[in-house]
């Protein structure tokens, strides 16, 4: 009998070890998800100095403490982004979906001959607007946790677009 997965038989006939289960078991030991990561203390080897340079050691310790929080979006800002994305995607998407029964009613109910390309163009426009709404919802929200921003978010979008494009291009590294 030929098996799909390699089987290792031990000296006991009733024990069978399937080698394909090992990677699955490894994921159960330390699952990775969207939650906060476990804080691991890095042990760095520092050369002991006989002299102290105007508090340089204090600055290095502060930088190490601030490092884990760098790049984390505050929950207030994330909720603000999600609300804007829901609105800027939901409105054009629902309008685009409502046009299908409208065109069906025009064609079947009122016997108006609507060209086939009209529903395609209308749905393309509104579904494309919904797709752009994802980016606009993120960029138009205020990224400052202490400030709500404007209703339309145009001033925030003008300020955040360059940062957004720079992060997409991989320019988030500091020189």
N, C-alpha and C positions, 0 to 999 in steps of 0.2 A: 504494500500500500504506500503511495507517495503522498507526502504532506506538502502543503503550500509553505508552511513555516518550518524552520529547522527545529528539530526536537532533540533534546538531550535526555537520555535515559540514565538514571542513576542505577546503583547496584540493587536497589529495591524495585521489584517489578511494578508495584502499585504507585510509585512516584514518577511523574513526568514533568519536566521543566520546559516550558515553552520560552524560547529566547525572545520572541517578539513582545512579550509582556513586560520585559525589563524597562524599555523606554517609557511605557505608560506608568509603571510604578514610580519611576524617577520623577515624573511630573507631579505625582501626588505628594511627594515628600516636600517639595518647595514650589508650590504653584505661583506663577507670576500673573498678576492681573492689573487692574486699574487702581487699586488701593494704594495707600502710601507704602513706600518700600521700607524695609527694615533698615534701621540706621546701623551701619557697621562702622566701627572705629578703625580708622586707618592708623597703623603704627608707622610713623615715619622716622627714619634715622636722622637725628640732628646732631651736628657736631657741637659739643659743648664749648662755649667760648669763655675765656677768662675775663672778657670785658663785655659791657652792654652798650649798644649804640642807641642812645636816645629813644628807647621804647620800641625798637624794631621787632622784638619778640612779641610784644602785645599786639602789634598790627598784624603779624602773621597769624596769631591765634584768632583774632577777630575775622580775618578773611576765611579761615578754615571753618569757623562757625557759621558764616553767612553762605558759604558755598552750597549746602544742600537745599536752601530755599531759593537759590537763583534759578530762574526759568520756570517756576511754578506759578500758574495763574491762580489768583485768589478766587475763592468760591463766589464772592459777590460779582466779580467780573464775568465769571463763567455763566452764572445765572442770567446776567444781563445779556450776554452774547446769545444764549439759547433762546431767550424771549424774542430778541430781534430776528434771529434766524427763523424761528417759528412763524413770525408775522410775515417776514419778507419772502419766505418760501410758500407759506400756506395760502396767502391771498392769490398770487398768480396761478398756483397749482389748482386751487379750487375753481377759479374762473375758467382755466383751461379744461378742466373736467366737466364743467357745466355746459360748455359749448357743444359737446357731443350729443346730449339729448336735444339741445336747441336745434342743431342741424338735422337731427333725425325728425323732429317735429316739423321743420320747414319742408323736408322732402316727402315724408309720409302723410302728415296731417294736413298741411296746406297745399300739397302737390306743387311746391316750387322747386324747379330744377336748379339745385345748387351744384356748381362745378365741384368735382372731387378735390381739386387743389385748394379750395377755400378752407375746408376744415383742416387740411394739412398745414397750411400757412398759419392759421389761427392757433392751432395746437403747438406748432413749432415756436411761435412767438411767446406764448404764455409758459410753456414748459422751459424754454430757454431763459425766460425771466425768472422763473423759480430757481433754476440752476445758478444764475447770477446772484440770486437772493441769499444764497449760502455765504458767499464771499462778502456781500454787502452787509449782511447781518453781523458778521464777525468784525468787519472793519469799522462799521458805523457806530459801534458801541464804545463807550468810554472805557479805556483800559486803566484808568485811574480808579482804584477802589473807593476813594473818598468823594468822587464826583460822578453824578448821574449822566451828564451829557444832555444834548438837546433832543427834541422830539424826533426830528428826521435824521439826526446824526451826521449831517453834511460836514460840519466843521471837524468832527472826530474822524470822519472818513478821509478828509484831505490830509489830516495829520498822520493817520495810521497807514495809508496806502503805501508810502515808501518803506515803512518798516515791514509791512506784510510782504512786499515784493523782495526785499532784501533777505527775509527769512526763507522765502521759497527758493531763492538762488543759492542758498547756503552761505550767505554772508553774515550769519549771526555771530561768527567768531570775532573776538576783539583783536585788533592788531597791536 
